Amino acid sequence: MSAATSVPPTEPSTLSALVHRAAAQRPGATAVIDGPQRLTWAQLARAVDEAAAALAGFGYARGDRIALQAPTSADFVTVYLGALRAGLVLVPVNPAYTVAELRHILADSGARMLITDSVAAIESASELTGELPALTDVVVVAPDAPEGTRTLAGLLASGRGAPPVSRDLSGDELAVLLYTSGTSGRPKGAMLSVAALLANLRQFGRLEPAPVSAEDRLFLPLPLFHVFGLNAGLGLALYYGATVVLAARFDAAWMLDTIAAEQVSVVIGAPLEFAVWAAQPSFTESFSSVRYALSGSAPLLPELVSRYAEVGVGLFEGYGLTEASPVISVNLVPSAQDPRGWLEPKAGSIGRPLPGVEVRLTDADGEPVEPGDLGTVEVRGANLFSGYWPDGRDGPDADGWFATGDLAVADDDGDLYLVGRRNDLILVNGFNVYPAEVEAVLQRSPGVREVAVLGLAGADGTEEVVAYVVIEPGTQLDPEELLEQAAGSLARFKLPRRVIEVDALPHTATGKVMKWRLRSASGGAGKPEVPGR
């Protein structure tokens, strides 16, 4: 490994300072590639400063929230870092969200500004500002701004030539408010501080050998409105001063062409993306420059890990969650014997905790379990969130431990294997789907008597939403019509992939649906085998 792979000698205390550090060290090196658009570190630093000045011009108070509902782009990067430099908290929002879902987040967060490229949201701008007292400004990611809004291009241009602003959020101040499904089925905001986000990057930076260097080109086909893309992807590139290659659209052929053309050396993605790429004719050639790949958000199929090994690419797996900023563990296990510096990844394992992250598996009484026994994953570290908005409820306990609700076992080497989740949360390509929310929407449809929603493994190994529906006597079920009605209230990724009509649902004596019976009848996957046991 070259000297450039070592952790940077200085440790900035703010996220925007990562950009300015790289700009001071390598001003002419490429920082961001977004299709034909390229920004050097000097240009990115200037763009961040201009975005900060533009946002500061609105006169918001320190800690006020701005919601950003937009796809991955260079502008997303500058708005994110510019907001933090202006002392404002970013609220990333999935562009696929309906207006109803967006309205909940805006109301709950008290966002002062909405930046959006959603046609439905833009059309509802006056309605939203009328309903939500805190929301005073709507900025559209579009060439023209409807009445009562302004364009993002115009906003960013207003910061050029303005006096520099340096009000960076730092330490335990809230930086990002990321909405994730909770036990109620309604999204709730996980409060991620500057310190927590930086801590996770430093924890990654303590891996030996270092996973990224300033010479690397990191391909990021992940949404920046998700914590995986925002901090484990973009944040990691910023921390090491590596070039980040953004991909906003899922086009397998175009992505592989981009990986080849940009001579990408590190790829961070989700299992579905890795599976689709591996099936393309140009896969082997396109990945010839890639040193290794890192997957997260859902379990990897062992066959996929083997397929990448065939072309000389180690496909490693990590585990994390929004509340941990997000990475908890990764199966990048150091090896002095392997020329790459890491052992071959164990199929099915999420590896070991990052340096500085503690993990324990506990039983129902909160006591540690023996190796090989099933336990709830609890985590402790400086990367943990500050609880849920607005009062910090349900955060780490008095000793700093946070129970994730995930179930896992550990082998004799200490490597972890996820088995399932204690609650019913469904993970669709890394995005949380809570059955209660989907069930409530489907239940409103005429003729539907009862609904049970759960996640089942699809043909490609990823989890998909499945709805079991009991209809009223004398009615007929039209799955397409049911989904069409639900699409008005649910994002596309939350919609069931399968709708199954049943005569009745299995219930307990107290009337609760026994979803484990439905899962068993559907051939739901059991827990994975742990090697050596």
C-alpha positions as CSV (number, residue, x, y, z in Angstrom):
1,M,0.0,0.0,0.0
2,S,1.2,3.5,-0.8
3,A,1.5,6.2,1.8
4,A,-1.7,7.8,0.4
5,T,-3.7,4.9,1.8
6,S,-3.0,6.0,5.4
7,V,-5.6,7.9,7.3
8,P,-5.2,11.6,6.7
9,P,-3.0,13.2,9.4
10,T,-5.4,16.0,10.3
11,E,-8.9,15.3,11.5
12,P,-11.4,18.0,10.6
13,S,-14.2,18.7,13.1
14,T,-16.8,19.5,10.4
15,L,-18.0,17.7,7.3
16,S,-17.4,20.7,4.9
17,A,-13.8,20.9,6.2
18,L,-13.2,17.5,4.6
19,V,-13.6,19.2,1.2
20,H,-11.5,22.2,2.1
21,R,-8.7,19.9,3.4
22,A,-8.7,18.0,0.1
23,A,-8.8,21.3,-1.8
24,A,-5.8,22.6,0.0
25,Q,-3.8,19.4,-0.6
26,R,-4.9,18.5,-4.2
27,P,-6.8,21.4,-5.6
28,G,-6.6,20.3,-9.2
29,A,-7.5,16.6,-8.6
30,T,-11.0,15.5,-9.6
31,A,-13.4,15.3,-6.7
32,V,-16.8,14.5,-8.3
33,I,-17.8,13.0,-11.6
34,D,-21.5,13.3,-12.4
35,G,-21.9,12.2,-16.0
36,P,-20.3,14.9,-18.2
37,Q,-19.9,17.2,-15.2
38,R,-16.6,17.2,-13.4
39,L,-15.5,19.2,-10.3
40,T,-12.0,19.5,-9.0
41,W,-11.6,19.7,-5.2
42,A,-11.0,23.5,-5.6
43,Q,-14.2,23.8,-7.6
44,L,-16.2,21.7,-5.1
45,A,-14.9,23.8,-2.2
46,R,-15.9,27.0,-4.0
47,A,-19.4,25.5,-4.9
48,V,-19.9,24.5,-1.2
49,D,-19.0,28.0,0.0
50,E,-21.4,29.5,-2.6
51,A,-24.2,27.2,-1.6
52,A,-23.6,28.1,2.1
53,A,-23.8,31.9,1.3
54,A,-27.0,31.4,-0.7
55,L,-28.7,29.5,2.0
56,A,-27.5,31.9,4.7
57,G,-29.2,34.6,2.8
58,F,-32.6,33.3,3.8
59,G,-32.0,34.3,7.4
60,Y,-32.9,31.0,8.9
61,A,-31.8,30.3,12.5
62,R,-28.9,28.0,13.3
63,G,-30.3,24.4,13.4
64,D,-33.3,25.1,11.1
65,R,-34.1,22.2,8.8
66,I,-34.1,22.2,5.0
67,A,-35.6,19.2,3.1
68,L,-33.8,18.0,0.0
69,Q,-35.9,15.7,-2.2
70,A,-33.7,15.1,-5.2
71,P,-31.8,12.4,-7.0
72,T,-28.0,11.8,-6.7
73,S,-26.1,14.6,-8.3
74,A,-23.2,17.0,-7.9
75,D,-25.8,19.7,-6.8
76,F,-27.0,17.3,-4.1
77,V,-23.4,17.2,-2.8
78,T,-23.0,21.0,-2.7
79,V,-26.4,21.6,-1.2
80,Y,-25.7,19.0,1.6
81,L,-22.3,20.4,2.5
82,G,-23.4,24.0,1.9
83,A,-26.3,23.6,4.3
84,L,-24.1,22.3,7.1
85,R,-21.6,25.1,6.5
86,A,-24.5,27.6,6.8
87,G,-25.5,26.1,10.1
88,L,-28.6,24.3,8.7
89,V,-29.7,20.7,9.2
90,L,-30.4,18.6,6.1
91,V,-33.5,16.4,5.8
92,P,-33.0,14.1,2.9
93,V,-36.3,12.8,1.3
94,N,-36.8,10.0,-1.2
95,P,-37.9,11.5,-4.6
96,A,-40.2,8.5,-4.9
97,Y,-42.3,9.6,-1.9
98,T,-45.9,10.7,-2.6
99,V,-47.0,14.2,-1.5
100,A,-48.7,12.6,1.5
101,E,-45.5,11.0,2.6
102,L,-43.5,14.2,2.0
103,R,-46.1,16.2,3.9
104,H,-45.6,14.1,7.0
105,I,-41.8,14.6,7.0
106,L,-42.1,18.3,6.3
107,A,-44.6,18.7,9.2
108,D,-42.8,16.5,11.6
109,S,-39.3,18.1,11.0
110,G,-40.6,21.7,10.8
111,A,-38.6,22.2,7.6
112,R,-38.2,25.8,6.6
113,M,-37.3,25.1,2.9
114,L,-38.1,22.3,0.5
115,I,-35.8,21.7,-2.5
116,T,-37.5,19.2,-4.8
117,D,-37.6,17.7,-8.3
118,S,-40.9,15.8,-7.7
119,V,-43.5,17.0,-10.2
120,A,-46.3,16.2,-7.7
121,A,-44.6,18.2,-4.9
122,I,-43.9,21.1,-7.3
123,E,-47.6,21.1,-8.3
124,S,-48.5,21.1,-4.6
125,A,-46.1,23.8,-3.5
126,S,-48.7,26.4,-2.7
127,E,-50.8,23.9,-0.9
128,L,-47.8,22.7,1.2
129,T,-46.7,26.2,2.2
130,G,-50.3,27.0,3.0
131,E,-50.7,24.0,5.3
132,L,-47.3,24.0,7.0
133,P,-46.5,27.3,8.8
134,A,-42.8,26.5,9.1
135,L,-42.4,25.9,5.4
136,T,-41.7,29.3,3.9
137,D,-39.6,28.5,0.7
138,V,-39.9,26.0,-2.1
139,V,-37.0,25.5,-4.5
140,V,-37.5,23.4,-7.6
141,V,-34.9,21.3,-9.4
142,A,-36.2,22.3,-12.8
143,P,-35.5,24.8,-15.6
144,D,-38.4,27.1,-14.7
145,A,-40.0,27.9,-11.4
146,P,-43.7,28.0,-10.9
147,E,-45.2,31.0,-9.1
148,G,-44.2,31.1,-5.5
149,T,-41.0,29.0,-6.0
150,R,-37.5,29.5,-7.3
151,T,-35.1,27.3,-9.2
152,L,-32.1,25.6,-7.6
153,A,-29.8,26.9,-10.3
154,G,-31.0,30.4,-9.4
155,L,-30.5,29.8,-5.7
156,L,-27.0,28.5,-6.1
157,A,-26.1,31.4,-8.5
158,S,-27.2,33.9,-5.8
159,G,-24.2,32.8,-3.6
160,R,-21.6,33.6,-6.2
161,G,-19.6,36.7,-5.2
162,A,-21.4,36.8,-1.8
163,P,-19.3,37.2,1.4
164,P,-18.2,33.8,2.6
165,V,-20.2,32.1,5.4
166,S,-18.6,30.0,8.1
167,R,-21.2,28.8,10.5
168,D,-20.4,25.1,10.3
169,L,-22.3,22.7,12.5
170,S,-19.9,20.7,14.6
171,G,-19.6,18.3,17.5
172,D,-22.9,17.0,18.9
173,E,-25.0,19.5,16.9
174,L,-27.6,17.8,14.7
175,A,-26.4,17.6,11.1
176,V,-28.8,15.2,9.3
177,L,-32.4,14.2,10.1
178,L,-33.1,10.9,8.3
179,Y,-36.5,9.5,8.4
180,T,-36.9,5.8,8.9
181,S,-39.8,3.6,9.7
182,G,-40.5,2.9,13.3
183,T,-42.6,0.5,15.3
184,S,-45.7,2.6,14.7
185,G,-45.3,2.4,10.9
186,R,-44.9,6.1,10.6
187,P,-41.5,7.3,9.6
188,K,-39.6,9.0,12.4
189,G,-36.5,11.1,12.2
190,A,-33.2,9.6,13.3
191,M,-31.0,12.5,14.6
192,L,-27.4,12.1,13.3
193,S,-24.9,14.6,14.7
194,V,-21.7,15.9,13.0
195,A,-19.7,13.9,15.6
196,A,-21.6,10.7,14.8
197,L,-21.1,11.0,11.0
198,L,-17.4,11.8,11.4
199,A,-16.9,9.0,13.9
200,N,-18.2,6.4,11.5
201,L,-15.7,7.7,8.9
202,R,-12.9,7.6,11.4
203,Q,-13.9,4.1,12.4
204,F,-13.7,3.0,8.8
205,G,-10.4,4.8,8.6
206,R,-8.9,2.6,11.3
207,L,-9.2,-0.5,9.2
208,E,-5.8,-1.9,8.1
209,P,-5.0,-1.8,5.3
210,A,-7.0,1.4,4.6
211,P,-10.0,0.6,2.3
212,V,-9.7,3.7,0.2
213,S,-6.9,6.0,-0.9
214,A,-6.8,9.5,-2.5
215,E,-5.8,7.7,-5.8
216,D,-9.0,5.7,-5.8
217,R,-12.1,6.3,-8.0
218,L,-15.1,5.2,-6.0
219,F,-18.2,4.3,-8.0
220,L,-21.4,5.2,-6.1
221,P,-24.6,4.0,-7.7
222,L,-26.5,4.7,-4.4
223,P,-29.0,7.4,-3.6
224,L,-27.6,10.2,-1.5
225,F,-30.9,10.6,0.3
226,H,-30.1,7.3,2.0
227,V,-27.5,7.1,4.8
228,F,-25.6,4.3,3.0
229,G,-24.9,6.5,0.0
230,L,-24.6,9.7,2.0
231,N,-22.0,8.7,4.6
232,A,-20.7,5.2,3.8
233,G,-20.3,6.2,0.1
234,L,-19.9,10.0,-0.3
235,G,-18.6,10.5,3.2
236,L,-15.9,7.9,2.8
237,A,-14.7,9.5,-0.5
238,L,-14.6,12.9,1.1
239,Y,-12.7,11.6,4.1
240,Y,-9.9,10.1,2.0
241,G,-10.0,12.7,-0.8
242,A,-10.9,10.0,-3.3
243,T,-12.8,10.8,-6.6
244,V,-16.5,9.9,-6.3
245,V,-18.3,8.8,-9.5
246,L,-22.0,9.3,-9.1
247,A,-24.7,7.4,-10.8
248,A,-28.3,8.7,-10.5
249,R,-30.0,6.2,-12.8
250,F,-30.1,2.4,-12.8
251,D,-29.0,1.4,-16.3
252,A,-26.7,-1.7,-16.1
253,A,-25.0,-1.2,-19.4
254,W,-24.4,2.5,-18.9
255,M,-23.1,1.8,-15.4
256,L,-20.6,-0.8,-16.6
257,D,-19.5,1.5,-19.4
258,T,-18.9,4.2,-16.8
259,I,-17.0,1.9,-14.5
260,A,-14.7,1.0,-17.4
261,A,-14.4,4.5,-18.9
262,E,-13.5,6.1,-15.5
263,Q,-11.2,3.3,-14.5
264,V,-13.1,2.8,-11.2
265,S,-11.1,1.0,-8.5
266,V,-13.7,0.7,-5.7
267,V,-17.5,0.0,-6.0
268,I,-20.0,0.5,-3.2
269,G,-23.5,-0.8,-4.0
270,A,-26.4,-3.0,-3.1
271,P,-26.9,-6.7,-3.8
272,L,-29.4,-6.2,-6.6
273,E,-27.0,-4.0,-8.5
274,F,-24.1,-6.5,-8.2
275,A,-26.4,-9.3,-9.4
276,V,-27.6,-7.3,-12.5
277,W,-24.0,-6.3,-13.4
278,A,-22.8,-9.9,-13.1
279,A,-25.3,-11.0,-15.7
280,Q,-24.1,-8.5,-18.3
281,P,-21.9,-9.5,-21.2
282,S,-19.4,-6.8,-20.5
283,F,-19.1,-7.5,-16.8
284,T,-15.6,-9.1,-16.7
285,E,-14.1,-6.4,-18.9
286,S,-15.8,-3.5,-17.1
287,F,-14.6,-4.7,-13.7
288,S,-11.0,-5.2,-14.7
289,S,-9.9,-2.0,-12.9
290,V,-11.8,-2.7,-9.7
291,R,-9.8,-3.7,-6.7
292,Y,-12.7,-4.7,-4.5
293,A,-16.5,-4.1,-4.1
294,L,-18.5,-3.5,-0.9
295,S,-22.1,-4.4,-0.6
296,G,-24.7,-3.4,2.0
297,S,-28.4,-2.8,2.8
298,A,-29.4,-6.5,2.2
299,P,-27.8,-10.0,2.4
300,L,-25.5,-11.1,-0.4
301,L,-26.1,-14.5,-2.1
302,P,-23.0,-16.8,-1.7
303,E,-23.2,-17.5,-5.5
304,L,-22.8,-13.8,-6.2
305,V,-19.7,-13.6,-4.0
306,S,-18.3,-16.5,-5.9
307,R,-19.1,-15.0,-9.3
308,Y,-17.1,-11.8,-8.4
309,A,-14.2,-13.9,-7.1
310,E,-14.1,-15.6,-10.5
311,V,-13.1,-12.3,-12.1
312,G,-10.6,-11.4,-9.4
313,V,-12.9,-9.0,-7.5
314,G,-13.4,-9.5,-3.7
315,L,-17.1,-8.7,-3.0
316,F,-17.3,-7.9,0.7
317,E,-20.4,-7.4,2.8
318,G,-21.1,-4.8,5.5
319,Y,-23.9,-4.3,8.0
320,G,-25.4,-1.2,9.4
321,L,-28.4,1.0,10.0
322,T,-29.4,4.6,9.8
323,E,-29.1,5.0,13.6
324,A,-25.4,4.0,13.4
325,S,-24.4,6.5,10.6
326,P,-24.5,3.7,9.2
327,V,-21.7,1.0,9.2
328,I,-21.4,-1.4,12.2
329,S,-19.5,-4.3,10.8
330,V,-17.8,-5.4,7.6
331,N,-16.1,-8.7,6.5
332,L,-12.9,-6.9,5.4
333,V,-10.8,-9.0,7.7
334,P,-7.0,-8.1,7.6
335,S,-4.5,-10.7,6.3
336,A,-0.8,-10.3,6.0
337,Q,-0.6,-13.3,3.7
338,D,-3.1,-12.2,1.1
339,P,-1.6,-9.6,-1.4
340,R,-4.8,-7.6,-1.3
341,G,-4.5,-7.3,2.5
342,W,-7.8,-9.0,3.3
343,L,-9.0,-12.6,3.8
344,E,-11.5,-14.0,1.3
345,P,-14.9,-13.0,2.5
346,K,-17.0,-15.6,4.3
347,A,-20.2,-16.1,2.3
348,G,-23.2,-15.0,4.4
349,S,-21.1,-13.2,7.1
350,I,-21.4,-9.5,7.8
351,G,-18.0,-9.7,9.4
352,R,-16.7,-8.0,12.5
353,P,-17.4,-4.6,14.1
354,L,-15.4,-1.7,12.9
355,P,-12.6,-0.5,15.2
356,G,-14.2,1.6,17.9
357,V,-17.7,0.0,17.5
358,E,-18.8,-2.5,20.1
359,V,-21.3,-5.3,19.3
360,R,-22.9,-7.8,21.7
361,L,-25.6,-10.4,21.2
362,T,-28.2,-10.7,24.0
363,D,-31.0,-13.0,24.9
364,A,-34.6,-12.0,25.9
365,D,-33.3,-11.0,29.4
366,G,-30.5,-8.8,28.1
367,E,-27.8,-11.3,28.9
368,P,-24.9,-12.1,26.5
369,V,-25.4,-15.3,24.5
370,E,-22.8,-18.0,23.8
371,P,-21.1,-18.3,20.4
372,G,-23.4,-20.0,17.9
373,D,-26.6,-19.0,19.9
374,L,-29.1,-16.6,18.5
375,G,-29.2,-13.1,20.0
376,T,-30.4,-9.5,19.5
377,V,-27.7,-7.2,18.0
378,E,-26.8,-4.4,20.4
379,V,-24.3,-1.8,19.4
380,R,-22.3,0.9,21.1
381,G,-20.0,3.6,19.7
382,A,-19.5,7.3,18.9
383,N,-21.2,6.7,15.6
384,L,-24.7,6.2,17.2
385,F,-27.5,8.6,16.6
386,S,-28.8,11.0,19.3
387,G,-32.3,9.4,19.4
388,Y,-35.4,10.2,17.4
389,W,-36.6,13.7,16.6
390,P,-37.4,15.9,18.3
391,D,-36.7,14.9,21.9
392,G,-34.1,12.1,21.5
393,R,-36.5,9.4,22.6
394,D,-35.6,5.7,22.1
395,G,-31.9,6.4,21.6
396,P,-28.9,4.6,23.2
397,D,-29.5,3.6,26.8
398,A,-27.6,5.1,29.8
399,D,-24.6,2.9,29.1
400,G,-24.5,3.8,25.4
401,W,-26.0,0.6,24.0
402,F,-28.7,0.6,21.3
403,A,-30.7,-2.5,20.5
404,T,-31.1,-2.8,16.7
405,G,-33.9,-5.4,16.7
406,D,-31.9,-7.5,14.4
407,L,-31.1,-11.1,15.3
408,A,-27.7,-12.7,14.6
409,V,-25.3,-15.5,15.6
410,A,-21.5,-15.4,15.8
411,D,-19.1,-18.2,14.8
412,D,-16.0,-19.2,16.7
413,D,-14.0,-16.5,14.9
414,G,-16.3,-13.8,16.1
415,D,-17.8,-13.2,12.6
416,L,-21.5,-12.3,12.6
417,Y,-24.3,-13.8,10.6
418,L,-27.7,-12.0,10.4
419,V,-30.7,-14.3,10.9
420,G,-33.6,-12.0,10.8
421,R,-35.4,-9.0,12.5
422,R,-37.3,-9.1,15.7
423,N,-39.9,-6.8,14.3
424,D,-41.7,-7.1,10.9
425,L,-39.6,-4.5,9.1
426,I,-39.1,-5.3,5.4
427,L,-35.9,-4.2,3.7
428,V,-36.4,-3.5,0.0
429,N,-33.1,-2.7,-1.6
430,G,-32.0,-1.0,1.5
431,F,-35.2,1.0,2.1
432,N,-37.4,0.4,5.1
433,V,-41.0,-0.7,4.5
434,Y,-43.1,-1.2,7.6
435,P,-46.1,-3.6,7.1
436,A,-48.4,-1.6,9.3
437,E,-48.3,1.4,6.9
438,V,-48.9,-0.8,3.8
439,E,-51.7,-2.7,5.5
440,A,-53.4,0.5,6.5
441,V,-53.5,1.8,2.9
442,L,-54.7,-1.5,1.4
443,Q,-57.3,-1.9,4.2
444,R,-59.0,1.3,2.9
445,S,-59.7,-0.2,-0.5
446,P,-63.4,-1.2,-1.1
447,G,-64.1,-4.9,-0.7
448,V,-61.0,-5.6,1.4
449,R,-61.8,-7.3,4.8
450,E,-58.3,-8.0,6.1
451,V,-54.7,-7.7,5.0
452,A,-51.4,-9.1,6.2
453,V,-48.1,-7.8,4.7
454,L,-44.7,-9.4,5.1
455,G,-41.4,-9.6,3.4
456,L,-40.4,-12.7,1.5
457,A,-37.3,-13.6,-0.5
458,G,-37.8,-13.0,-4.3
459,A,-36.3,-15.0,-7.1
460,D,-33.0,-12.9,-7.0
461,G,-32.6,-13.3,-3.2
462,T,-33.7,-9.8,-2.3
463,E,-36.7,-9.1,0.0
464,E,-40.0,-8.1,-1.6
465,V,-43.3,-7.0,-0.2
466,V,-46.1,-9.5,-0.3
467,A,-49.7,-8.9,0.7
468,Y,-52.2,-11.6,1.8
469,V,-55.7,-10.3,1.3
470,V,-59.1,-11.5,2.5
471,I,-62.0,-9.9,0.6
472,E,-65.6,-9.4,1.6
473,P,-68.1,-12.0,0.6
474,G,-69.6,-11.3,-2.8
475,T,-66.7,-9.2,-4.0
476,Q,-63.8,-9.9,-6.4
477,L,-60.2,-9.0,-6.0
478,D,-58.5,-7.1,-8.8
479,P,-54.8,-6.9,-7.7
480,E,-54.0,-4.2,-10.4
481,E,-56.8,-2.0,-9.2
482,L,-55.8,-2.5,-5.6
483,L,-52.2,-1.5,-6.3
484,E,-53.3,1.4,-8.5
485,Q,-55.3,2.8,-5.5
486,A,-52.4,2.2,-3.1
487,A,-49.9,4.0,-5.4
488,G,-51.6,7.3,-4.5
489,S,-50.4,6.9,-0.9
490,L,-47.3,4.8,-1.1
491,A,-43.9,5.1,-2.8
492,R,-43.4,2.5,-5.5
493,F,-40.9,0.5,-3.5
494,K,-43.5,0.0,-0.7
495,L,-46.1,-1.4,-3.1
496,P,-46.5,-5.2,-2.8
497,R,-44.8,-7.2,-5.6
498,R,-47.4,-10.0,-5.0
499,V,-51.0,-9.9,-3.9
500,I,-52.3,-13.2,-2.7
501,E,-56.0,-13.8,-2.1
502,V,-56.7,-16.1,0.9
503,D,-60.0,-17.3,2.5
504,A,-58.7,-16.4,6.0
505,L,-55.6,-15.3,7.9
506,P,-54.3,-17.4,10.8
507,H,-54.9,-15.7,14.1
508,T,-53.7,-16.1,17.7
509,A,-56.3,-16.5,20.5
510,T,-56.1,-12.7,21.0
511,G,-56.7,-12.0,17.4
512,K,-53.2,-11.2,16.2
513,V,-52.2,-12.4,12.8
514,M,-49.7,-15.2,13.0
515,K,-47.4,-14.0,10.2
516,W,-44.9,-16.8,10.9
517,R,-47.6,-19.2,9.7
518,L,-47.9,-17.3,6.5
519,R,-44.2,-17.2,6.1
520,S,-43.9,-20.9,6.7
521,A,-46.6,-21.7,4.3
522,S,-44.9,-19.6,1.6
523,G,-41.5,-21.4,2.0
524,G,-39.9,-18.4,3.7
525,A,-36.1,-18.8,4.1
526,G,-34.8,-20.0,7.5
527,K,-31.7,-18.8,9.2
528,P,-28.4,-19.3,7.4
529,E,-25.9,-22.0,8.4
530,V,-22.9,-20.8,10.4
531,P,-19.7,-22.4,9.1
532,G,-18.0,-24.8,11.4
533,R,-21.1,-25.5,13.5
